[in-house]
Amino acid sequence: MQSRLTENAIRHKYIAPTERPAGDFIGVEFELPILNKEKKPVDFKVIHELTDAFIHEFPFEAEKYDDDGNISSAKDRKTGDILSFDCSYNTVEFSFGKESDLHVIYDRFKKYYSFTSDFLKKNNHAITGMGINPYHEFNKNVPVPNGRYRMLLHHLKSYGKYRDLKHFHDIPNFGLLSCASQTHVDVSKNELTEAINRFNKLEPLKALLFSNSPMGEYLCARDHLWRESLHGLNPHNVDVFDKEIESVDELVSYIRSMSLYCLERDGHYINFAPTPLDLYFASDLIQGEFYNGRVYEKYTFTPEIGDLDYLRSFKFVDLTHRGTLELRSVCEQPVGEILTSQAFHAGLKKNLGTLEVYLDDLHQIYGQAYTVGELRRMFVKKDLPDFISKEELSVILTDLIDIAKEGLDRRGKDEAVFLEPLYRRAKEVQSPAREIIEGQSQGRSLEYYIDKFGEI
């Protein structure tokens, strides 16, 4: 009985929204790192003053406050746009209400970004377009002081309890310095598995175009930071699908295998050992903990079917409760090229059939006995695998951009202009991260790229 209730709840939350007619809307979220140009911690007083000034300049209303009374989120009720701080006051996030035209989003972004950048410059701070905060070593990497983010960091720091189960890195506060560029595309039930499988299969090649978080051996360290954290204790919560999803029933089963690790009860955010949904809802009691204002104390509770609302998936291709696919593997991009990934995704979504045929014929990539996950882990590193040449990759990437352009042309909104920077990247097989690494090897400073990637 409980198993059926779980399945019905999943279908209601995730599958039912895809049964409505799908539109051509795009949702966009930009996470942008803030830094102090004096190589000191970001001054949070400056950030709070920025927020107040932003709300005075634009028709946004304060929506959420932190425990100290500072505004942590504000919203434009008319457009649905949101200004917020993602995990930390070192990262500003611009989320846009759904639109059918990328130009409309870009016009609003330019206004928000220019105002934010100008304000920060006056205070010797800066904002830029990178997937990892370039001055994170100087920052106070502490969460926004509220129940949710306090719980999240406390949970991630508890990875030591699980060292016998998997390898972990030692940067549990990675969410305070990691920045993504996320895209939502509408999806209907009849194309759901096709869209998931095509976008999932594309992930290795996307790394060659969009990696922008260099760290150690990685050009896209964000993958590693999420996968080898406590979020990755259950591999079904993160990364790619390592096999194709054959049906909606199989997708529902996959979601049932994902783990829940937090919820809100009695006004408290509670975290507990990551527990697969089937096991969670079959349990009589779950033991967790919450912060009582002084210390963490134990909290035992009975699972309720409504707890499904707290499921947090970090899949690269993630089905949401809005009837959209959230494409979340892309690092934040240089600001002057900030809509490249959204245009790429929107165009490919409109041209899925052509994309499917092309990817299925790429035996030089997918015929090497590697899974999609293994290929992605190769392609996010500085050194490319030796089974394919740079010249071959350049041709493949250019072809993919052409397929995206065909899709954008079908959308009929002159959005292909946002793809133009990708042709240069494809020609050189040079993501923004590779540009940084190669430039620094020739004497360019990190500050040069902070400035360059921050120009609109």
WOGI-V74340 format. One record per residue. N is the residue number from 1. RES is the residue in one letter. PHI is phi in whole degrees, -180 to 180 (* if undefined). PSI is psi in radians with two decimals (NA if undefined). Layout:
BEGIN
n res phi psi
N RES PHI PSI
N RES PHI PSI
END
This chain:
BEGIN
n res phi psi
1 M * -0.83
2 Q -64 -0.65
3 S -62 -0.70
4 R -68 -0.68
5 L -61 -0.72
6 T -62 -0.82
7 E -63 -0.76
8 N -63 -0.69
9 A -66 -0.71
10 I -64 -0.78
11 R -63 -0.70
12 H -66 -0.74
13 K -75 -0.76
14 Y -105 -0.64
15 I -90 -0.74
16 A -54 -0.72
17 P -62 -0.39
18 T -82 -0.13
19 E -84 -0.18
20 R -79 2.71
21 P -57 2.26
22 A -85 2.47
23 G -100 -2.81
24 D -115 0.57
25 F -79 2.69
26 I -125 2.38
27 G -113 2.46
28 V -134 2.38
29 E -133 2.20
30 F -115 2.23
31 E -111 2.09
32 L -122 2.26
33 P -74 2.47
34 I -108 2.50
35 L -143 2.73
36 N -96 2.09
37 K -67 -0.22
38 E -86 0.12
39 K 58 0.74
40 K -121 2.98
41 P -59 2.53
42 V -55 2.33
43 D -84 1.87
44 F -64 -0.42
45 K -62 -0.69
46 V -63 -0.70
47 I -65 -0.73
48 H -67 -0.64
49 E -66 -0.67
50 L -60 -0.81
51 T -60 -0.79
52 D -61 -0.75
53 A -67 -0.67
54 F -62 -0.79
55 I -67 -0.54
56 H -72 -0.58
57 E -81 -0.65
58 F -119 2.77
59 P -79 0.98
60 F -102 2.59
61 E -118 2.43
62 A -57 2.32
63 E -116 -0.70
64 K -136 2.60
65 Y -124 2.60
66 D -83 3.14
67 D -66 -0.28
68 D -96 0.06
69 G 89 0.12
70 N -87 2.55
71 I -70 2.19
72 S -110 -0.18
73 S -157 2.44
74 A -142 2.63
75 K -136 2.48
76 D -90 1.92
77 R -64 -0.50
78 K -75 -0.84
79 T -90 -0.42
80 G 86 0.06
81 D -69 2.53
82 I -131 2.33
83 L -102 2.21
84 S -151 3.10
85 F -122 2.05
86 D -83 1.83
87 C 70 -0.73
88 S -140 2.74
89 Y -78 0.09
90 N -88 -0.08
91 T -134 2.13
92 V -100 2.45
93 E -121 2.28
94 F -109 2.01
95 S -111 2.37
96 F -111 2.43
97 G -60 2.63
98 K -61 2.45
99 E -139 2.76
100 S -96 -0.10
101 D -134 2.10
102 L -64 -0.49
103 H -62 -0.65
104 V -64 -0.76
105 I -64 -0.76
106 Y -64 -0.70
107 D -61 -0.73
108 R -71 -0.70
109 F -60 -0.78
110 K -57 -0.71
111 K -66 -0.82
112 Y -63 -0.79
113 Y -68 -0.79
114 S -61 -0.74
115 F -63 -0.81
116 T -63 -0.81
117 S -63 -0.77
118 D -63 -0.73
119 F -63 -0.78
120 L -66 -0.68
121 K -60 -0.67
122 K -64 -0.34
123 N -112 0.37
124 N 59 0.53
125 H -115 3.01
126 A -150 2.85
127 I -131 2.53
128 T -148 3.07
129 G -110 1.47
130 M -138 2.72
131 G -85 -0.09
132 I -146 2.44
133 N -64 2.05
134 P -67 -0.32
135 Y -113 0.49
136 H -61 -0.47
137 E -69 -0.36
138 F -94 -0.26
139 N -82 2.79
140 K -83 1.73
141 N -87 1.30
142 V -120 2.62
143 P -74 2.76
144 V -54 2.24
145 P -74 1.47
146 N -148 2.98
147 G -61 -0.72
148 R -64 -0.93
149 Y -73 -0.52
150 R -64 -0.78
151 M -62 -0.78
152 L -60 -0.84
153 L -67 -0.67
154 H -60 -0.75
155 H -62 -0.86
156 L -65 -0.54
157 K -73 -0.21
158 S -85 0.20
159 Y -59 -0.41
160 G -59 -0.43
161 K -68 -0.30
162 Y -118 0.31
163 R -61 -0.43
164 D -79 -0.11
165 L -100 -0.49
166 K -166 2.99
167 H -83 2.42
168 F -126 2.55
169 H -80 3.03
170 D -111 0.68
171 I -126 1.14
172 P -64 -0.32
173 N -93 0.43
174 F -59 -0.50
175 G -66 -0.26
176 L -86 -0.13
177 L -131 -0.07
178 S -96 2.40
179 C -132 2.30
180 A -118 2.86
181 S -123 1.90
182 Q -110 2.54
183 T -127 2.36
184 H -110 2.30
185 V -124 2.45
186 D -65 2.53
187 V -143 2.44
188 S -104 2.80
189 K -60 -0.65
190 N -72 -0.24
191 E -116 0.14
192 L -61 -0.96
193 T -69 -0.62
194 E -61 -0.80
195 A -65 -0.76
196 I -60 -0.82
197 N -67 -0.69
198 R -70 -0.82
199 F -66 -0.61
200 N -64 -0.77
201 K -66 -0.42
202 L -77 -0.29
203 E -55 -0.75
204 P -59 -0.75
205 L -72 -0.57
206 K -60 -0.58
207 A -59 -0.56
208 L -72 -0.42
209 L -95 -0.61
210 F -117 -0.06
211 S -57 2.31
212 N -155 0.61
213 S -139 1.18
214 P -67 2.33
215 M -164 2.12
216 G 61 -2.23
217 E -83 -0.05
218 Y -103 2.50
219 L -91 -0.51
220 C -121 1.50
221 A -73 -0.31
222 R -58 -0.70
223 D -53 -0.91
224 H -62 -0.74
225 L -63 -0.68
226 W -77 -0.78
227 R -66 -0.72
228 E -96 0.46
229 S -108 -3.10
230 L -65 -0.41
231 H -59 -0.51
232 G -93 0.15
233 L -56 -0.74
234 N -101 1.90
235 P -62 -0.29
236 H -75 -0.17
237 N -89 -0.22
238 V -134 2.95
239 D 68 -2.70
240 V -89 2.94
241 F -84 2.21
242 D -88 0.06
243 K -145 2.74
244 E -70 2.54
245 I -87 2.05
246 E -86 -0.38
247 S -159 2.92
248 V -64 -0.65
249 D -60 -0.72
250 E -68 -0.63
251 L -64 -0.74
252 V -61 -0.75
253 S -62 -0.66
254 Y -64 -0.78
255 I -62 -0.67
256 R -62 -0.43
257 S -86 -0.14
258 M -73 2.77
259 S -105 2.51
260 L -100 2.47
261 Y -135 -0.08
262 C -156 2.83
263 L -165 3.13
264 E -121 2.21
265 R -140 2.43
266 D 53 0.60
267 G 80 0.14
268 H -119 2.52
269 Y -86 2.18
270 I -116 2.32
271 N -116 2.70
272 F -155 3.03
273 A -58 2.30
274 P -53 2.20
275 T -132 2.14
276 P -55 2.52
277 L -55 -0.78
278 D -58 -0.78
279 L -70 -0.68
280 Y -59 -0.90
281 F -76 -0.25
282 A -87 -0.13
283 S -86 2.49
284 D -75 -0.68
285 L -140 2.55
286 I -124 2.37
287 Q -104 2.17
288 G -131 -2.77
289 E -152 2.73
290 F -145 2.80
291 Y -90 2.13
292 N -95 0.20
293 G 104 -0.29
294 R -130 -0.87
295 V -141 2.97
296 Y -87 2.36
297 E -128 2.71
298 K -68 2.62
299 Y -148 2.06
300 T -107 2.33
301 F -145 2.88
302 T -101 2.24
303 P -59 2.52
304 E -126 2.59
305 I -62 -0.47
306 G -67 -0.23
307 D -65 -0.28
308 L -57 -0.45
309 D -62 -0.32
310 Y -98 0.11
311 L -64 2.25
312 R -118 1.91
313 S -99 2.45
314 F -121 0.53
315 K -64 2.61
316 F -64 -0.61
317 V -120 1.88
318 D -123 2.12
319 L -77 2.18
320 T -102 3.03
321 H -79 0.00
322 R -95 0.04
323 G 77 0.52
324 T -126 2.76
325 L -98 2.21
326 E -96 2.14
327 L -103 1.89
328 R -124 0.26
329 S -88 -0.18
330 V -83 2.27
331 C -65 2.71
332 E -57 2.46
333 Q -101 2.79
334 P -50 2.41
335 V -60 -0.64
336 G -68 -0.20
337 E -128 0.55
338 I -70 -0.40
339 L -98 0.23
340 T -60 -0.80
341 S -71 -0.63
342 Q -65 -0.72
343 A -65 -0.73
344 F -60 -0.86
345 H -66 -0.76
346 A -63 -0.72
347 G -67 -0.75
348 L -68 -0.63
349 K -60 -0.63
350 K -77 -0.17
351 N -132 0.70
352 L -60 -0.67
353 G -61 -0.81
354 T -65 -0.70
355 L -61 -0.74
356 E -61 -0.84
357 V -61 -0.75
358 Y -66 -0.83
359 L -65 -0.68
360 D -66 -0.36
361 D -95 0.01
362 L -87 1.16
363 H -67 -0.46
364 Q -69 -0.29
365 I -104 -0.98
366 Y -93 0.03
367 G -104 0.40
368 Q -102 0.23
369 A 69 0.32
370 Y -106 2.55
371 T -75 2.92
372 V -60 -0.70
373 G -64 -0.74
374 E -65 -0.69
375 L -65 -0.75
376 R -60 -0.74
377 R -67 -0.46
378 M -74 -0.78
379 F -79 -0.18
380 V -89 -0.01
381 K -95 2.86
382 K -64 -0.72
383 D -93 2.12
384 L -77 2.65
385 P -64 2.67
386 D -91 0.07
387 F -84 -0.05
388 I -146 2.51
389 S -87 2.81
390 K -62 -0.65
391 E -65 -0.73
392 E -64 -0.73
393 L -63 -0.67
394 S -60 -0.76
395 V -64 -0.78
396 I -62 -0.82
397 L -63 -0.70
398 T -64 -0.72
399 D -60 -0.74
400 L -64 -0.70
401 I -65 -0.66
402 D -63 -0.69
403 I -64 -0.72
404 A -64 -0.70
405 K -63 -0.71
406 E -58 -0.75
407 G -65 -0.72
408 L -65 -0.66
409 D -61 -0.63
410 R -67 -0.56
411 R -67 -0.43
412 G 70 0.57
413 K -124 0.28
414 D 56 0.68
415 E -89 -0.12
416 A -63 -0.32
417 V -58 -0.52
418 F -73 -0.24
419 L -84 -0.30
420 E -51 -0.77
421 P -61 -0.41
422 L -71 -0.50
423 Y -64 -0.69
424 R -65 -0.77
425 R -61 -0.72
426 A -66 -0.71
427 K -59 -0.74
428 E -96 -0.08
429 V 49 0.97
430 Q -131 1.76
431 S -73 2.92
432 P -56 -0.69
433 A -64 -0.72
434 R -67 -0.61
435 E -60 -0.75
436 I -63 -0.87
437 I -61 -0.82
438 E -68 -0.66
439 G -66 -0.71
440 Q -66 -0.58
441 S -67 -0.33
442 Q -103 0.19
443 G 103 -0.04
444 R -70 2.52
445 S -89 2.77
446 L -60 -0.64
447 E -62 -0.57
448 Y -59 -0.76
449 Y -77 -0.54
450 I -58 -0.81
451 D -68 -0.81
452 K -63 -0.80
453 F -76 -0.14
454 G -97 -0.07
455 E -81 2.34
456 I -97 NA
END
